[in-house]
Amino acid sequence: MGEIINTMLEFLSQLGYFGIALGLMIEVIPSEIVLGYGGYMISQGELTFVGAVIAGTIGGTFAQLFLYWAGYYGGRPFLEKYGKYVFIKKKHIDIAELWFRKYGAGVIFSARFIPVVRHAISIPAGIAKMPASKFTLYTVAAIIPWTIIFLYVGKVLGSNWADIKDKAHPYVLPTIIGALVIGAIYILIMKTKKTTD
């Protein structure tokens, strides 16, 4: 793992729970790595599992709220110009916007588990002026299981936490499938509701 990432993780670890939240808010390091390191800290007795889940959920939610607010107040032109500074490219916005238009608000939950659109999906939600309370509810519902999985695997791996991406795969795949099933059920219900109205 890169020396810069290790240095940043060491800095964040000194901040304890706030470090986990901050690491997920700024998203310079992928959330899987931040949470994996958080799991390692749990294994060392430096953090509690519940406290780390709370910190991870808060940090992950605020990261998505920043993108939501950017979409809400700045619109697409603002994000196309400045999105690169938070690793959001135009193609990510295009895909996320397509998904949001096609599947509606329910995609906010299921898309959290899909690479590429996982973060970008917050942008069209903001542009479409989706209610903040609804957006936050769907976001938190998805971030909690994501946080638990990577903290748990990081805790189990202990000093081998850097292998988190490979070792978490058996846990992540069923979660992705479950999220997609829930998303499909939501879309079906909404479509049925529209036809009966």
C-alpha positions in Angstrom: 0.0 0.0 0.0 1.3 3.5 -0.8 3.3 5.4 1.7 1.0 8.4 1.4 -2.1 6.3 2.2 -0.3 4.8 5.2 0.8 8.2 6.5 -2.8 9.5 6.1 -4.2 6.4 7.9 -1.8 6.9 10.8 -2.9 10.5 11.1 -6.6 9.6 11.0 -6.0 6.8 13.6 -4.7 9.4 16.0 -8.1 11.1 15.9 -9.9 7.9 16.8 -13.6 7.8 16.0 -13.4 11.3 14.5 -10.6 10.1 12.2 -12.9 7.4 10.7 -15.7 9.9 10.2 -13.3 12.4 8.6 -11.6 9.8 6.4 -15.0 8.9 5.0 -16.1 12.5 4.6 -13.2 13.6 2.5 -13.0 10.2 0.6 -9.4 10.7 -0.5 -8.8 7.1 0.5 -11.4 4.6 -0.5 -14.0 3.9 2.2 -13.1 0.2 2.2 -9.6 0.9 3.2 -10.5 3.5 5.9 -13.1 1.0 7.4 -10.7 -1.9 7.1 -8.1 0.1 9.1 -10.9 1.0 11.5 -11.5 -2.8 11.9 -7.8 -3.3 12.6 -8.0 -0.6 15.4 -11.0 -2.4 16.9 -8.9 -5.6 16.9 -6.2 -3.7 18.8 -8.7 -2.5 21.4 -8.4 1.1 20.4 -12.0 1.5 19.3 -15.3 -0.3 20.0 -17.2 -1.9 17.2 -20.4 0.1 17.9 -18.6 3.4 18.1 -16.8 2.7 14.9 -20.1 1.9 13.1 -21.6 5.1 14.3 -18.5 7.1 13.2 -18.5 5.4 9.9 -22.2 6.0 9.3 -21.9 9.7 10.2 -18.8 10.2 8.0 -20.2 8.3 5.0 -23.6 10.1 5.2 -22.0 13.5 5.3 -19.8 12.7 2.3 -23.0 11.9 0.3 -24.8 15.0 1.7 -22.0 17.2 0.4 -22.5 15.8 -3.1 -26.3 16.1 -2.7 -26.0 19.7 -1.7 -23.6 20.4 -4.5 -26.2 19.0 -7.0 -29.0 20.8 -5.2 -27.4 24.3 -5.2 -24.8 24.1 -7.9 -26.4 22.0 -10.5 -24.8 19.9 -13.2 -22.5 22.6 -14.6 -20.9 23.2 -11.2 -20.2 19.5 -10.7 -18.9 19.0 -14.2 -16.4 21.8 -13.5 -15.4 21.0 -10.0 -16.3 17.3 -9.6 -12.8 16.2 -10.6 -11.6 17.5 -7.2 -13.6 14.8 -5.4 -13.0 12.1 -8.1 -16.3 12.5 -9.8 -16.1 12.5 -13.6 -18.7 13.6 -16.2 -19.3 9.9 -17.2 -20.1 9.1 -13.5 -22.7 11.9 -13.5 -24.1 10.7 -16.8 -24.6 7.1 -15.5 -26.0 8.2 -12.2 -28.4 10.6 -13.8 -29.6 7.9 -16.2 -30.2 5.5 -13.2 -32.0 8.1 -11.2 -34.3 9.1 -14.1 -35.0 5.4 -14.9 -35.5 4.0 -11.4 -36.4 7.0 -9.2 -35.6 7.7 -5.6 -35.3 4.1 -4.5 -32.0 3.7 -6.5 -30.4 5.9 -3.8 -30.3 2.8 -1.6 -29.3 0.1 -4.0 -26.8 2.1 -6.0 -24.7 2.6 -2.9 -23.4 -1.0 -3.4 -22.5 -0.6 -7.1 -19.0 0.6 -8.2 -18.9 3.9 -10.3 -22.4 5.1 -9.4 -22.0 4.5 -5.6 -21.0 8.1 -4.9 -22.2 9.9 -8.0 -25.9 8.9 -7.4 -26.1 11.6 -4.8 -25.7 14.3 -7.5 -28.8 13.7 -9.6 -30.8 13.4 -6.3 -29.7 16.9 -5.5 -30.3 18.2 -9.0 -33.8 16.7 -8.9 -34.5 18.4 -5.5 -35.2 15.1 -3.9 -36.4 15.8 -0.2 -33.3 15.8 2.0 -35.0 13.7 4.7 -35.8 11.0 2.2 -32.3 11.1 0.7 -30.7 10.9 4.1 -32.9 7.9 5.1 -32.0 5.9 2.0 -28.4 6.8 2.3 -28.0 5.8 6.0 -29.9 2.6 5.4 -27.3 1.6 2.8 -24.2 3.0 4.6 -24.8 1.1 7.8 -24.4 -2.5 6.3 -21.5 -1.3 4.1 -19.7 0.1 7.3 -20.4 -3.1 9.3 -19.1 -5.4 6.6 -15.7 -3.7 6.2 -15.2 -3.0 9.9 -15.9 -6.6 10.7 -13.6 -8.0 8.0 -10.9 -5.5 9.0 -11.3 -6.7 12.6 -11.0 -10.4 11.6 -8.0 -9.7 9.5 -6.2 -7.8 12.2 -2.7 -6.9 11.1 -3.5 -8.2 7.6 -6.3 -5.6 7.2 -4.6 -4.3 4.0 -6.0 -7.4 2.2 -9.5 -6.0 2.9 -10.7 -5.7 -0.7 -10.0 -9.3 -1.6 -11.2 -10.8 1.7 -14.4 -8.8 1.9 -15.6 -10.0 -1.5 -17.6 -13.0 -0.1 -19.5 -10.6 2.2 -20.0 -7.8 -0.3 -21.4 -9.9 -3.1 -24.5 -11.1 -1.2 -25.0 -7.6 0.1 -25.0 -6.2 -3.5 -27.4 -8.9 -4.6 -29.7 -8.2 -1.6 -29.6 -4.4 -2.4 -30.5 -5.0 -6.0 -33.4 -7.3 -5.0 -34.7 -4.6 -2.6 -34.2 -2.0 -5.3 -36.1 -4.1 -7.9 -39.0 -4.7 -5.4 -39.2 -0.9 -4.8 -39.3 -0.2 -8.5 -42.0 -2.8 -9.1 -44.1 -1.4 -6.2 -43.7 2.1 -7.6 -44.7 1.0 -11.1 -47.7 -0.9 -9.8 -48.7 2.2 -7.8 -48.5 4.4 -10.9 -50.7 2.1 -13.0 -53.4 1.9 -10.3 -53.5 5.6 -9.7 
